């Protein structure tokens, strides 16, 4: 959600691997600043059931990203 206009870099049912780019952050919709809401689901039915995700530049957290911690956002195209 809130990707830049036409910023989705993957298609429905496309398999992605660790390190693949999936979208370009933006502020479409009712967003006041560029950001990304990411929800991982196994099925595309509503109501959906999500599962936790941890990114390589974050602390390991079995319940997803840790609250109250700021994580770095890198400029598009930079591999840190």
C-alpha positions, 0 to 999 in steps of 0.5 A: 500500500502507498507505493508510488504511482505504478510502483509495484515491481511484481505481479500477483502470484509471482514468486519472489526471492530474498533480495528481490525488489517488490515495489517503490515507496510512495505516498499514494492514497491518504498518506502524508509522506512516502512509506510502505505498508507491507502485509504478507499473506498466504491467501488473497481472500478477505479476511486474510491471515498475515504472517510475520516478516523480518528484514535483513537490516532489522533485529531478529524478531519472531513477531515481525519488526520490533515496535519503538525502534527506527529502522534505516531506509536506504535510497532506492538502488543502494544495496546495504 
